[in-house]
Amino acid sequence: MKTKIFKVQGKFMMGRGLKHFTKELKAVSEDDIREKIYSEFGSKHRIGRSKIFIEDIKEISLDEAQDPIIKALSNG
C-alpha cells in the first residue's frame, strides 16, 4: 500500500475555547489519518476524542506540502 499526504484542518477544545489546527500527515487512508490525529492530540495535549473536531481532510501532492519533515520523508 502506498502512503499519501493529507492536509487536516479542524478545531479542538483547549480550556474553554476552541483552537484551530492544520496538520500535514502521511497515511494510507483517511481513516488512518483520523486515528493519528486523535492519538496525537490525546497523547500530547490530553484531549479526549469528543473534544477534537476534524473539519476537512484532503489529499495533497508533494508540491503542495509545507511541512519540511513530510517533504523529506516523501523524497527518500
Beta strands, then each sheet from edge to edge (+ up, - down):
strand 1: 4-14
strand 2: 17-27
strand 3: 52-60
sheet 1: 2+ 1- 3+
end
